[in-house]
């Protein structure tokens, strides 16, 4: 009897470790670099920049996830679209003096049109996504360079910059430091207020979900499991908000990134339409026979990817302050790596926005940690490539064991 209980416990522990392998890896890598950097990784400025520097990865990865779900397909053109839309925005605002808001709308529409163009060939003509987006990678990079006239174009418009790079401060609540470099500023209280509200909402939604399941007689986890998980997440949110309060507060760019992640989490987990992407990746023929227009699913996946790439062009322009013909180079690889590291299957049909966020954060911690301790770019590429390979091998091996 004791042997059966022990075996059952080991089986549950193994199952937990398998399902949460990337989360465990993120915790281990974070702790490792905290030690290697002598605690410098935990500085408030570094914690704030961790999400800001990887904001484009998170936004792109949400769109790339939908493409990957349809059968392991990817979009190689997003880096070039970032160059195109960012270049257009810089030229229109800086050189032509156009209104910032009109420029943003135009650039988002251009990104959407690029996605529609590629989505049509992929979804309805059935040109392989790899070939279509590879061609787009060259075409849109070339158009972007033509728009920029092979120059680096800066952006100086304050209205444009404030939409993406400013910090949210509540008058009367936040007292901004007048120091030239406010690395530690204990007077920014708005992040803690926002964090407290988020924690209350998390517990409220869990309580409501459990009440609805109990009312309808659905099976649910033990209360200690759900509330324990919520407690851990809440503690992390409050800890991060405390770090933000010790720097400059909540960045508007962080709001953009979180909004995109939450929207795509809702689409993929709560909407029937979001499940179509999983169905196509799982068994396209069966999905088609069930009455779902699979061509439309492919089309929307790539049209959506173009729109998000257009948004990333604006985010990158505001973050860096300029655009050149090299802007966006290899960004598509970071987005793809985040998806696969976060648990998306190379065969399609499996993956979550939460996993994508974990994958992007793992890459971000690796990049920042290695930069702090002085590891060169060459070795950073080696490490990131190794992590990606291990993640994909783990996915393939796990899929084979499940099939058996």
N, C-alpha and C positions, 0 to 999 in steps of 0.2 A: 504493500500500500504506500509506504513511504517512498519507494522507488518510483511509483507512478506519479506521486505528487511532485517529486523532484524533477522527473522527466517533463511533466506538464509545465513546471516553472521555467525550466530551461528552454522549452519550446516557445513559451510566451516571450521570454527575454530575447530569443533569437529572432522571433517575428518582429518585435519592437525595434530591435537594432537594424533589421533589414528595411523596415518601412521608414525609419528616421535616420538612415545612414548619412545623408548629406547634412542634416541638422547637427548630428553628432560631429561630423567632420568640420563644420563651421565653428562649433564651440572649441574643438581641439586646436584648429588653426589659429583662432582668435587668441586663445590662451597662450599658445606657443609664441606668437609674435608680441604679445604683451610682455612676456618674459625676455625675448630676444632684444626688444627695443628698450628695455629698462622702464617700462610703463609709459613711454612717450606716445604709443599708439592710443592711449586712453585720454590724451589731452583733449580738452573741449573743442579746440579748433579742428583737430584731426577727426574727431567723431562727427562734427558738423560736415566736414568736407567729404567724409566717407560716402554719404548718400548723394551729395551734390556732384561729386566727380564721376559718380556712376549712374547719375540720373538718366542719361541718354541710353545706357545699357538696359535699365529697367523698363523704360518706355518701349524701346525696340524689341526687347525680349517678350513683352506681352503680345505684340503683334506677331513676332516670329513663332510663338507658341501655337497660334492658330494654324499657321502654315505647316508646322511640324506635325500637328495632330492629324492632318489630312493624309498622312502616309509617310512621314519622315521627310517631307519636302522642305526646302529652305528658300530664302530670298537673298541672292548675292548682291543685289543692286542697291540696298538701303544706304550704304555708305556714300555711294555716288549721288543718291537723291538728297542726302543731307548736304552735300557740297552744292548741289544745284539750288535747293530752296534757301539755304543759308546765304549763298552768293547773291541770289536775287534780292533777298531782304536787305543785305548790306548795300548793294548798288542802289536800290530804290530809295532807301532811307538816307544814306550818306551822300551819294552822288547826285541823285535826282530830287532829293528833298521831299519825298512822298510822305503822307501821313502814316504813322506807325501802325495804327489799327487796320487801315486798308491794306497795308503791306502784309500784315500777318494773315489776314483773310485770303489774300491772293496766293501767298506761299502755301497755305494749307490746301487750297483748291488745286494748286499745281501738283502737290504731293498726291492728292486724291486722284487726279487725272492720270498721273504716272501709274498708280496702283490699278486704276480701271483699265488702262492700256494693257498692262501685263496680265491682269486678271482675265481679260477677254481671251487672249491667246492661250492662256493656261487652262481656263475653265471651259471654254466653248469650242476652241479649235483643238485643244489637247496637245499643244506643244509642251514638251517636258519642262517643268519649272526650272530645272537646273540650266537648261539652254536659254530659256526666255530671260531669266534674271541675269545670267552671265552676259548676254548681249546688252541688257539694260545697264549693267555695271559699266561697260565701256561707253555706251551712248550717252548716258546721263552725266558721267564724269566729264566727257568731252564737252557737252553743252554747258556744264557748270564752269568749266575753264574758259569757254568762250564768253560767257556772261561776265566773268571776272577779268577778262582780257589778260589772263595769265598773271594777275597781280594779287597782292594781299590787300583786301579792302577792310578797313576798320569800321566799327559802328560806335557813334558817339551820342546818339539821340537818347536823352534821359528818359523820355516817355517809353521808348522801346525797352530800355534796360530795366526800368522799374517794374515792368510786367513780368520779368523773369528773375532778376538778380537782387531785388530789394529784400528787406527783412520786415516781417510783420511786427509792429510794436503798438501796444494799446496805450493811448494817452492817459496819464494819471496812474497807470499801473507799472509801466516800464520806464526806468530811468536810464538813459543811454550814457555810457561813459564818454568823456571828452578826450580820453587818451588816444594817442595816435595809433596804438596797436592794442585794442582792448581784448587781449587773449583771455583774461579772466574777468568777467563782468557779472557780479552777483545781483544786479538790479533788473534783470530781464525776467519777469515773472510770468509772462504770457505762455511760454512753453509748458510750464507746470500746470497752469490752469487748463490748457488744452489737453494735456496728458491726463489730468484728473477726470475731465469730461469723457475722454475716450475710455478710461477704465470703467466708469459708471455705465456707459453704453454697452461695453463688452459683457458685464455681469447681467445687465438688464436683458440683453438679447439671449444669453444662455438660459436665464430663468424662464423667459417667455417660450423659448424653443422646447425646453423640458416640459413645461406645462402643456403645450400643444400636443407633444408626443404622448404624454400621459393621458390626456383627454381622449385621444384617438386610439389609444391602446398600442402604440408603436413601441418596438424595442428601442432602448436607449442605454447609453453607458451609465455606470454608477455615478452618483452625484460627486463623489470625491475625485473621479477622473476628470469630469467636465470642469468642475470648479478649480481643481488643482492646475489643469492646463491654463485656465483663464488667469489664475493667480500668477503663474510664471510669466505669461505674456504681458500682464499688467505691470509686473515688476520691471520687465525689460523696457516697456514704454516709458514708465516714470523715470527710470535710470537715464534713458536717452534724452528725455525732455529736460532732465536736470543738467545734462551736458550742454544742451542747446542754450539753456538759461545762463550758463557760464561763459557763453561766447557772444553771439549777436542776436540770438532768438531764432524764430522760425523763418526760413527763407521761403520766398514765394515760389522758387523753383521746386522746393520740396513739396509744396502744396500741389503743383502741377503733376509731379511724379506720383504722389500718393493717390491723387484723383484718378489717374490713368490705371494704376494697379487695382484700385477698388472697383472701378467700372468693369474691368475685364475679369476680375474675380467674380463679380455678380453675373456677368454674361455667361461665363463658362460653368459656373456651379449652380446657378439659380434659374436660368432661362432654358426653355426647351430648345430654342435655336442654338444655344451654345453647345448643347449635347450633339448636334448634328456633326460638328467637327470631329468629335470622338467616334461617332458612328461611321463616318466615312473612312477614318483611319483604321478602325477595327475591321470592317468588312464593307467595302464600297458597293459591291454587287448586291448584297443583302439590303443595304441602305437604299439603293436605287429601287429595288423591288418593293420596299415598304412605302414608296411614294414620295421620298425626299429627292429634290432636285440637286443631285451631287455637283452638277456643273455650276450651279449658283453658289454652292458652298465654297468651291475652289475660287470662284470669282470674288466673293466677298472677303475671303481670307487675304487675297493679294491686294484688293482695293483698300482694305483696312490697313495693310502693311505700308502702303504708299502714304496714307494719311498720317500715320504715326511717324514715318520717316520725315515727312514735311515738318511736323511738330519738333522733332529732334534737331532739324536744321536750325530752327529758331532758338532752341535751348542751347545748342552748341555755340551759336553766334553770340548770344548774350553772355554765356559763361566765359568764353575765350576773349571776346571783344573784337574779333576779326575773323575773316574767312579767306582761305587760299585754295589753290587747286588741289592741295593734299588733304584738306579737311574731310573727315569721315573715313579716311583710309583704315581698313580692317575693323571698322565698327561692327560690320555684319558678323564678323567672326566672334567678337565679344558677346553679341546677342545670341548667336547659335550656341556658343559654349555655355552660356548661362542656362539655356533651356535644357541641354543635355546633362550638365552637372546637376541641375535641379530636379532631375528625375524624368524628363520627357523621353519617351521611347524613340529609338532610332527607326523604328518600324511604323510609328504613328499610333494614334488612338490612346495614348497614355501621357499624362502631364498635367500640372496644375500651376496656377499663377503663384500660389504660395511657394511651390518648389522653385519656380523661376526666380522669385525674390531671393530665396536662400542661395541659389546658384550665383546670382549677380553679386550678392554680398560677399560670398566666398571669394570670388575673383577680386572684388574690391579690397578685401582685407589682405589678400596675397599681394596685390599691387602696392598698396600703401605700406604694408609691413616691410616688403623687400626694398622699397624706396627709402624708408627711414633708416634701415640698417646698411644701406649703400650697395645693394646688389645691382649689377649692371642690367641694362635692358635685355641683353642677349640671354642672360640666365633667367630673367623673368619670363621670357618667351618659352624657355625650356620647361620651367616649372609649370606654367599654365597649360602647356601642351600635354605634359605628363598627367596633370590632374584631369584634363578632359578625356584622355585615353583611358584612365582608370575608371572614370564614371561610365563611359560607354561600355567598357568590358564588363563592368558590374551589371549594367542593364541587360546586355546580351546573355550573360551567364544565368542571371535570374530568370529571364524569359524562357530559356531552354529548360531549366529545372521545373518551372511552372507547367510548361507544355508536357513534360514527362509525367 
